[in-house]
Amino acid sequence: MKKSISALTMVALLAGCTSLDPQLNRPAAPVPASFPIGDPYRAEAPALSDFTHRDVFRDVRLQTLIGQALQNNRDLRIAAANIAAARAQVGITRGAQLPQLDAAAGVDVTPRRNAQGNINGVRVGGSASLLPSFELDLFGRLASLTRADQNRLLATTAAERGVRIALIGDIADAWLTYAADTSLLLIAENTVRSAERTRALTEARLKGGIAPRTDLLQAQQILETARADLAQQKALRAQDVNLLQLLVGAPIDPSLLPANLEQAAASVAALPVGLDSRVLLRRPDIIQSEFELRAANAEIGAARAALFPSISLTGLLGLASSTLTGLFSGGAFTFSAAADARQSIFSGGIRRATVRLREAQRDAAVASYEQSIQTAFREVADALADKGTVGERVAANQRNVAATLQNLTLVQARYREGIDPFLSTLDAQRSAYAAERNLTAVRLAQARNAVTLYRVLGGDGR
């Protein structure tokens, strides 16, 4: 029996040594070796090193929300379950390469008869057996399937990392959006107070016979517009909190929310991006595509191996006796072994068509891998173009706000002195209000650019 087990072990070691997987080399990246340079990109050197979200999002409140989300978010739980399922699938496929051993037992009852043919008792017998079976993986079919599942496990793990990065980026975006909506709310409140003062002044001038009723109606317009914006900003800010709670997966502490955009944006660090486009290979979506390509390549080997005969070993190790009392006696031991080779004579070309199918799927995986690199290059280049110009837009909007506020002050003074009509004041108020809102929007875009770079450069998500 030991010799039989040793023989099975040796066969198991020899089986699967052959691989019919095609040789696979990582395709060359179908993008330029470096990111675009010159106006408006302004990429910096040195190349980006490893970083975490804490290096980018430095506000302790935001880090706390991210930590809570990594514990509670349901998308991450789904991703973790997918990894567990992929790991179990590897175990299932790998187990098919090992010998299988089934146990069976039975009892049979036979009547005893006397010379006259009458039943005068029963004879109880039994059997117990072990049924080993093993498919010889001489052509590496099972080994190729195992490699395919192992690469899919690695692809699923990369996908989970991508979910983490996306989640962290979404939380940072939502947190900054709440800060921007808070700043817009403050602008609307200030505008409402200013419009109320203007309306009161216009109403007094109307009563004094200095201003026409049209001035009062125009003042009422700017006041009601500011009041409507104020109500909308309250709703938007409440919706921002709802989104954050969804992303975090639990109620959030109001003390973790920023007071305004200026405060929040100052805590987001800019990432220094080098010119070498090989940094894209760290992105989880590209890593996932590469492992899916490797899995598709291994399935070609499995399909090729299926063209050859399937050889299985079966055996029977057991005990059998006509009586239970003799079941464990020396003569009760039985042993048998057999080999079975199967090869389909005619299958309508299914096996060869399967090989062609797997090859086509591998070619599609190559194209998908290359496309993921091209998409990543475009996303980083777009983010760099935005980064190279957003500072100028912020500065221009700051100067515009300063000019519109100064103009509003002068126009209001001229209106009070009766030099300019109220329409000039109305236009100046609208321009100042719009300029402040535009400045908030471009400041939010500048902060979000850092979030975008964190995403497209493949932050590690820890």
C-alpha positions as CSV (number, residue, x, y, z in Angstrom):
1,M,0.0,0.0,0.0
2,K,2.9,2.4,0.8
3,K,4.4,1.7,-2.6
4,S,1.0,2.5,-4.2
5,I,0.8,5.8,-2.4
6,S,4.4,6.6,-3.3
7,A,3.7,5.9,-6.9
8,L,0.6,8.2,-6.9
9,T,2.8,10.9,-5.3
10,M,5.4,10.6,-7.9
11,V,2.8,10.8,-10.7
12,A,1.3,13.9,-9.0
13,L,4.7,15.5,-9.1
14,L,5.3,14.7,-12.7
15,A,1.9,15.7,-13.8
16,G,1.5,19.3,-14.8
17,C,5.1,19.8,-15.6
18,T,4.2,20.4,-19.3
19,S,2.7,23.8,-20.1
20,L,1.1,24.7,-23.4
21,D,0.6,28.4,-22.4
22,P,1.8,30.7,-25.1
23,Q,4.8,32.8,-24.2
24,L,3.6,36.2,-23.0
25,N,5.6,39.4,-22.8
26,R,4.1,42.6,-21.4
27,P,3.1,44.7,-24.4
28,A,5.0,47.9,-24.8
29,A,3.2,51.0,-23.5
30,P,1.4,52.6,-26.6
31,V,2.0,56.1,-25.2
32,P,4.9,58.6,-25.3
33,A,7.7,58.0,-22.9
34,S,7.1,61.3,-21.1
35,F,4.1,63.5,-20.3
36,P,3.6,66.7,-22.4
37,I,5.8,69.6,-21.5
38,G,5.7,73.3,-22.0
39,D,2.8,75.7,-21.7
40,P,0.3,74.8,-20.2
41,Y,1.6,71.7,-18.6
42,R,4.5,72.8,-16.5
43,A,5.2,69.3,-15.1
44,E,7.8,69.2,-12.3
45,A,10.7,67.0,-11.6
46,P,11.7,64.7,-9.8
47,A,9.4,61.8,-10.7
48,L,6.7,61.0,-8.2
49,S,7.6,58.5,-5.4
50,D,5.3,56.3,-3.4
51,F,2.7,58.3,-1.5
52,T,-0.5,57.8,0.5
53,H,-3.6,59.8,0.9
54,R,-2.2,61.3,4.1
55,D,0.5,62.9,2.1
56,V,-2.1,64.7,0.0
57,F,-5.1,65.2,2.3
58,R,-3.4,66.6,5.5
59,D,-6.4,67.9,7.4
60,V,-7.0,65.6,10.4
61,R,-10.7,65.9,10.0
62,L,-10.7,64.6,6.5
63,Q,-8.2,61.8,7.4
64,T,-10.7,60.8,10.1
65,L,-13.6,60.6,7.7
66,I,-11.4,58.5,5.3
67,G,-10.4,56.1,8.1
68,Q,-14.1,55.6,9.0
69,A,-15.0,55.0,5.3
70,L,-12.3,52.4,4.9
71,Q,-14.0,50.5,7.8
72,N,-17.6,51.0,6.9
73,N,-18.1,51.6,3.2
74,R,-20.2,48.9,1.5
75,D,-18.4,49.1,-1.8
76,L,-15.2,48.1,0.0
77,R,-17.0,45.2,1.6
78,I,-18.2,44.0,-1.8
79,A,-14.7,44.3,-3.1
80,A,-13.4,42.3,-0.2
81,A,-16.0,39.6,-0.7
82,N,-15.0,39.4,-4.4
83,I,-11.4,38.8,-3.3
84,A,-12.5,36.0,-1.0
85,A,-14.5,34.4,-3.8
86,A,-11.6,34.6,-6.2
87,R,-9.3,33.1,-3.6
88,A,-11.8,30.2,-3.0
89,Q,-11.9,29.6,-6.8
90,V,-8.2,29.2,-6.9
91,G,-8.5,26.6,-4.1
92,I,-11.2,24.7,-6.1
93,T,-9.2,24.7,-9.3
94,R,-5.9,23.8,-7.5
95,G,-7.7,20.9,-5.7
96,A,-8.5,19.3,-9.0
97,Q,-4.8,18.7,-9.5
98,L,-4.6,16.6,-6.4
99,P,-5.7,12.9,-5.9
100,Q,-9.3,12.6,-4.8
101,L,-10.2,10.0,-2.0
102,D,-13.8,9.0,-1.3
103,A,-14.9,6.6,1.4
104,A,-17.8,4.1,1.2
105,A,-19.2,1.5,3.5
106,G,-22.1,-0.9,3.2
107,V,-23.9,-3.7,5.0
108,D,-25.7,-6.6,3.4
109,V,-28.2,-9.0,5.0
110,T,-28.7,-12.5,3.6
111,P,-31.4,-14.9,4.9
112,R,-30.3,-18.4,6.1
113,R,-32.5,-21.4,5.1
114,N,-32.6,-24.9,6.5
115,A,-32.8,-28.1,4.5
116,Q,-36.5,-27.7,4.1
117,G,-36.0,-24.2,2.6
118,N,-37.4,-22.4,5.7
119,I,-35.7,-19.2,6.9
120,N,-34.1,-19.8,10.3
121,G,-31.8,-16.8,10.6
122,V,-29.8,-14.1,8.7
123,R,-26.2,-13.6,7.8
124,V,-24.9,-10.0,8.1
125,G,-21.9,-9.0,6.0
126,G,-20.2,-5.7,5.3
127,S,-17.7,-3.8,3.3
128,A,-15.6,-0.6,3.7
129,S,-13.5,0.9,1.0
130,L,-11.5,3.9,-0.1
131,L,-11.8,5.1,-3.7
132,P,-8.8,7.1,-4.9
133,S,-9.0,8.8,-8.2
134,F,-6.6,11.1,-10.0
135,E,-6.4,12.8,-13.4
136,L,-2.9,12.8,-14.8
137,D,-2.3,16.4,-15.8
138,L,0.4,15.4,-18.4
139,F,-0.4,18.3,-20.7
140,G,-0.9,21.0,-18.0
141,R,-4.6,21.6,-18.5
142,L,-5.4,21.8,-14.8
143,A,-2.2,23.7,-14.1
144,S,-3.1,26.3,-16.8
145,L,-6.6,26.7,-15.3
146,T,-5.0,27.2,-11.9
147,R,-2.7,29.9,-13.2
148,A,-5.7,31.6,-14.8
149,D,-7.6,31.7,-11.6
150,Q,-4.5,32.8,-9.6
151,N,-4.1,35.8,-12.1
152,R,-7.8,36.6,-11.7
153,L,-7.3,36.7,-8.0
154,L,-4.5,39.2,-8.4
155,A,-6.7,41.2,-10.8
156,T,-9.5,41.2,-8.3
157,T,-7.1,42.4,-5.6
158,A,-6.0,45.2,-7.9
159,A,-9.6,46.1,-8.5
160,E,-10.2,46.3,-4.7
161,R,-7.3,48.8,-4.5
162,G,-8.9,50.8,-7.2
163,V,-12.1,50.9,-5.2
164,R,-10.2,52.2,-2.2
165,I,-8.6,54.9,-4.2
166,A,-11.9,55.9,-5.8
167,L,-13.5,56.0,-2.4
168,I,-10.8,58.2,-0.9
169,G,-11.0,60.5,-3.8
170,D,-14.8,60.7,-3.6
171,I,-14.7,61.5,0.1
172,A,-12.1,64.3,-0.5
173,D,-14.3,65.7,-3.4
174,A,-17.4,65.7,-1.2
175,W,-15.6,67.3,1.7
176,L,-14.2,70.0,-0.5
177,T,-17.6,70.5,-2.2
178,Y,-19.2,71.0,1.3
179,A,-16.5,73.6,2.0
180,A,-17.2,75.4,-1.3
181,D,-21.0,75.3,-0.7
182,T,-20.4,76.7,2.8
183,S,-18.4,79.6,1.3
184,L,-21.1,80.2,-1.3
185,L,-23.6,80.2,1.5
186,L,-21.6,82.9,3.3
187,I,-21.4,84.9,0.1
188,A,-25.2,84.6,-0.3
189,E,-25.7,85.7,3.3
190,N,-23.5,88.8,2.8
191,T,-25.2,89.6,-0.5
192,V,-28.6,89.4,1.2
193,R,-27.5,91.8,3.9
194,S,-26.0,94.2,1.4
195,A,-29.2,94.0,-0.8
196,E,-31.4,94.7,2.2
197,R,-29.4,97.8,3.0
198,T,-29.6,98.9,-0.6
199,R,-33.3,98.3,-0.7
200,A,-33.8,100.2,2.5
201,L,-31.8,103.1,1.1
202,T,-33.8,103.1,-2.1
203,E,-37.1,103.0,-0.3
204,A,-36.1,106.0,1.8
205,R,-35.1,107.9,-1.4
206,L,-38.4,106.9,-2.9
207,K,-40.3,108.3,0.1
208,G,-38.2,111.5,-0.1
209,G,-39.2,111.9,-3.7
210,I,-35.6,111.5,-4.9
211,A,-35.7,108.0,-6.5
212,P,-38.4,106.5,-8.8
213,R,-40.3,103.4,-8.0
214,T,-38.3,101.5,-10.6
215,D,-35.2,101.8,-8.4
216,L,-37.0,100.1,-5.5
217,L,-38.2,97.3,-7.8
218,Q,-34.7,96.8,-9.1
219,A,-33.3,96.7,-5.6
220,Q,-36.0,94.1,-4.8
221,Q,-34.8,92.0,-7.7
222,I,-31.2,91.7,-6.5
223,L,-32.5,91.0,-2.9
224,E,-34.8,88.2,-3.9
225,T,-32.1,86.6,-6.2
226,A,-29.7,86.5,-3.3
227,R,-32.4,85.1,-1.0
228,A,-33.1,82.3,-3.6
229,D,-29.4,81.5,-3.8
230,L,-29.2,81.4,-0.1
231,A,-32.0,78.9,0.2
232,Q,-30.4,76.8,-2.6
233,Q,-27.0,76.8,-0.9
234,K,-28.6,75.5,2.3
235,A,-30.1,72.6,0.4
236,L,-26.9,71.8,-1.4
237,R,-24.9,71.8,1.8
238,A,-27.4,69.4,3.4
239,Q,-27.0,67.2,0.3
240,D,-23.2,67.3,0.7
241,V,-23.6,65.9,4.2
242,N,-25.9,63.2,3.0
243,L,-23.3,62.2,0.3
244,L,-20.5,62.1,2.9
245,Q,-22.6,59.9,5.2
246,L,-23.2,57.5,2.3
247,L,-19.5,57.3,1.4
248,V,-18.4,57.0,5.0
249,G,-21.1,54.3,5.6
250,A,-22.1,55.8,9.0
251,P,-23.3,59.1,10.5
252,I,-20.6,61.8,10.6
253,D,-19.6,64.1,13.3
254,P,-20.3,67.8,12.3
255,S,-17.0,68.8,13.9
256,L,-15.3,67.0,11.1
257,L,-16.7,69.3,8.4
258,P,-14.7,72.4,7.2
259,A,-15.7,75.9,8.0
260,N,-15.0,77.3,4.5
261,L,-13.3,76.5,1.2
262,E,-10.2,78.6,2.0
263,Q,-9.5,76.6,5.1
264,A,-10.1,73.2,3.4
265,A,-8.2,74.0,0.2
266,A,-5.1,75.1,2.2
267,S,-4.9,71.5,3.7
268,V,-4.6,69.8,0.3
269,A,-1.1,69.3,-0.9
270,A,0.0,69.5,-4.5
271,L,1.7,66.4,-5.8
272,P,5.0,66.9,-7.7
273,V,4.7,65.0,-10.9
274,G,7.7,63.9,-13.0
275,L,7.8,63.5,-16.7
276,D,8.3,59.7,-17.0
277,S,5.0,58.1,-18.1
278,R,6.0,54.7,-16.6
279,V,4.5,56.0,-13.4
280,L,1.2,54.9,-15.0
281,L,2.1,51.2,-14.4
282,R,1.4,51.7,-10.7
283,R,-2.3,52.4,-11.4
284,P,-4.6,49.6,-10.1
285,D,-6.7,49.5,-13.3
286,I,-3.6,48.9,-15.4
287,I,-2.4,46.2,-13.0
288,Q,-5.8,44.6,-13.1
289,S,-5.7,44.6,-16.9
290,E,-2.3,43.0,-17.0
291,F,-3.4,40.1,-14.7
292,E,-6.5,39.6,-16.7
293,L,-4.3,39.4,-19.8
294,R,-2.2,36.8,-18.1
295,A,-5.3,34.8,-17.1
296,A,-6.6,34.9,-20.7
297,N,-3.2,33.6,-21.9
298,A,-3.2,30.7,-19.4
299,E,-6.7,29.7,-20.7
300,I,-5.2,29.2,-24.1
301,G,-2.8,26.6,-22.6
302,A,-5.8,24.9,-21.0
303,A,-7.7,24.8,-24.3
304,R,-4.7,23.5,-26.1
305,A,-4.2,20.7,-23.5
306,A,-7.8,19.7,-23.9
307,L,-6.9,18.6,-27.5
308,F,-4.9,15.7,-26.0
309,P,-6.3,12.6,-24.3
310,S,-7.4,12.8,-20.7
311,I,-5.9,10.1,-18.5
312,S,-7.3,9.1,-15.1
313,L,-6.1,6.7,-12.5
314,T,-8.7,5.0,-10.3
315,G,-8.4,2.4,-7.5
316,L,-10.1,0.5,-4.8
317,L,-8.6,-0.1,-1.3
318,G,-10.9,-1.8,1.1
319,L,-12.2,-4.6,3.3
320,A,-15.0,-7.0,2.4
321,S,-16.4,-10.0,4.3
322,S,-19.6,-12.1,4.3
323,T,-19.8,-11.6,8.0
324,L,-19.2,-8.5,10.1
325,T,-17.1,-10.5,12.5
326,G,-14.6,-11.2,9.7
327,L,-14.5,-7.8,8.2
328,F,-11.2,-6.9,9.7
329,S,-9.5,-10.3,9.3
330,G,-6.4,-10.7,7.1
331,G,-8.3,-12.2,4.2
332,A,-10.8,-9.3,4.1
333,F,-8.4,-6.8,2.4
334,T,-9.0,-6.1,-1.3
335,F,-7.1,-3.9,-3.7
336,S,-7.6,-3.0,-7.4
337,A,-6.3,-0.2,-9.7
338,A,-7.1,0.9,-13.2
339,A,-6.1,3.5,-15.7
340,D,-8.5,5.2,-18.1
341,A,-7.6,7.2,-21.2
342,R,-10.3,9.1,-23.0
343,Q,-10.1,11.0,-26.3
344,S,-13.0,12.3,-28.3
345,I,-13.0,10.9,-31.8
346,F,-15.4,13.5,-33.2
347,S,-16.6,16.6,-31.4
348,G,-17.6,18.8,-34.3
349,G,-14.5,21.0,-33.9
350,I,-15.5,22.2,-30.5
351,R,-12.0,21.8,-28.9
352,R,-10.1,23.6,-31.7
353,A,-12.8,26.3,-31.8
354,T,-12.3,26.7,-28.1
355,V,-8.6,27.3,-28.7
356,R,-9.4,30.0,-31.3
357,L,-11.9,31.5,-28.8
358,R,-9.3,31.7,-26.1
359,E,-6.8,33.2,-28.5
360,A,-9.3,35.9,-29.5
361,Q,-10.1,36.6,-25.9
362,R,-6.3,37.0,-25.2
363,D,-6.1,39.4,-28.2
364,A,-9.0,41.4,-26.7
365,A,-7.2,41.4,-23.4
366,V,-4.1,42.8,-25.0
367,A,-6.1,45.6,-26.6
368,S,-7.8,46.3,-23.3
369,Y,-4.5,46.5,-21.5
370,E,-3.1,48.9,-24.1
371,Q,-6.3,51.0,-24.0
372,S,-6.1,51.3,-20.2
373,I,-2.6,52.7,-20.5
374,Q,-3.7,55.2,-23.2
375,T,-6.7,56.3,-21.1
376,A,-4.4,56.7,-18.1
377,F,-2.0,58.8,-20.0
378,R,-4.8,61.0,-21.3
379,E,-6.2,61.4,-17.7
380,V,-2.8,62.4,-16.3
381,A,-2.0,64.8,-19.2
382,D,-5.4,66.4,-18.7
383,A,-4.9,66.8,-15.0
384,L,-1.4,68.3,-15.6
385,A,-2.8,70.8,-18.1
386,D,-5.4,71.8,-15.6
387,K,-2.8,72.1,-12.9
388,G,-0.6,74.3,-15.0
389,T,-3.3,76.9,-15.6
390,V,-5.6,76.8,-12.5
391,G,-3.2,79.0,-10.5
392,E,-3.5,81.7,-13.1
393,R,-7.3,81.4,-13.1
394,V,-7.4,81.8,-9.4
395,A,-5.2,84.9,-9.5
396,A,-7.2,86.4,-12.3
397,N,-10.5,85.8,-10.4
398,Q,-9.0,87.3,-7.2
399,R,-8.1,90.5,-9.1
400,N,-11.6,90.5,-10.7
401,V,-13.2,90.3,-7.3
402,A,-11.1,93.1,-5.9
403,A,-12.0,95.3,-9.0
404,T,-15.8,94.6,-8.8
405,L,-15.9,95.2,-5.1
406,Q,-14.1,98.5,-5.5
407,N,-16.4,99.5,-8.4
408,L,-19.4,98.6,-6.3
409,T,-18.2,100.9,-3.5
410,L,-17.7,103.8,-5.9
411,V,-21.0,103.3,-7.8
412,Q,-22.9,103.2,-4.5
413,A,-21.3,106.4,-3.4
414,R,-22.2,108.1,-6.8
415,Y,-25.8,106.9,-6.5
416,R,-26.1,108.3,-3.0
417,E,-24.8,111.6,-4.3
418,G,-27.3,111.5,-7.2
419,I,-24.6,111.3,-9.9
420,D,-25.4,107.8,-11.3
421,P,-28.7,106.0,-11.8
422,F,-29.6,103.0,-9.7
423,L,-29.1,100.8,-12.7
424,S,-25.4,101.2,-12.3
425,T,-25.6,100.1,-8.7
426,L,-27.7,97.1,-9.7
427,D,-25.1,96.0,-12.4
428,A,-22.2,96.5,-10.0
429,Q,-23.9,94.4,-7.3
430,R,-24.6,91.6,-9.8
431,S,-21.0,91.7,-11.1
432,A,-19.5,91.6,-7.6
433,Y,-21.8,88.7,-6.6
434,A,-20.9,86.7,-9.7
435,A,-17.2,87.4,-9.3
436,E,-17.2,86.1,-5.8
437,R,-19.0,82.9,-6.8
438,N,-16.6,82.4,-9.8
439,L,-13.6,82.8,-7.5
440,T,-15.1,80.1,-5.2
441,A,-15.7,77.8,-8.1
442,V,-12.1,78.1,-9.5
443,R,-10.6,77.6,-6.0
444,L,-12.7,74.4,-5.7
445,A,-11.3,73.4,-9.1
446,Q,-7.8,74.0,-7.9
447,A,-8.3,71.8,-4.8
448,R,-10.0,69.1,-6.8
449,N,-7.1,69.0,-9.2
450,A,-5.0,67.6,-6.4
451,V,-7.7,65.0,-5.8
452,T,-7.7,64.1,-9.5
453,L,-3.9,63.7,-9.6
454,Y,-4.1,61.5,-6.5
455,R,-6.6,59.3,-8.4
456,V,-5.0,59.2,-11.9
457,L,-1.5,58.6,-10.5
458,G,-2.6,55.5,-8.6
459,G,-2.4,56.5,-4.9
460,D,-2.0,53.4,-2.9
461,G,-5.2,53.9,-0.9
462,R,-3.8,53.0,2.5
